[in-house]
Amino acid sequence: MNVLEAIQSRREITQFLRKEISNDILEKVVEAAYYSPTGNNLPSREFIVVTNKQKLNELSKATPFVPWLENSAAAIVITGQPGISKYWLQDASIASGYIWLTAVSLGLGAAFGAIYHSEDQVESKKREDIVREALSIPEDRRIMAILGLGYPKEQPKPKKMLSKNDIVFYENFHS
């Protein structure tokens, strides 16, 4: 599957088959994260790969919106280091896209669980503290997101998109 096909077929998958992801497949997803670009080439993001069911269960309690982590085969937690780069959030976000698209290209499904909350620092701290405690993450890291991975139970229908003309403009913005 090429990149554009992965982009077009990507859906959020929250129901997974009870099937392990081979180390070979998981390492390919990790490679994509590792090679994702960063602002000024500064290593501002890090990745924690989780396959332990007890830890996945703990992570599923980080927010009410990620109960599906309990049934995922693996998860990748993306952290950022504001002390390394002011672009840590952008770097971590780009990496999450690379992870997701690589997972899709390898036949996996993925779901995105936002942990960092830019507009609600109290909520963000609560979510981050749960993940921090579960995975022994140092205080100088921010926790951007968790991507749950697994083999999809079913393939959702293609999503209905707005007209391309309503979203893409050439040369100037217009409404």
MOKA-V263133 format. One line per field, one symbol per residue. ss: DSSP state (a for helix, b for strand, c for the rest). A space follows every 10 residues. Layout:
ss->???
//
This chain:
ss->ccaaaaaaac cbcccbcccc ccaaaaaaaa aaaaccccaa acccbbbbbb ccaaaaaaac ccccccaaaa accbbbbbbb cccccccaaa aaaaaaaaaa aaaaacccbb bbbbcccccc aaaaaaaaaa aaaaaccccc cbbbbbbbbb cbcccccccc cccaaaaccc ccccc
//
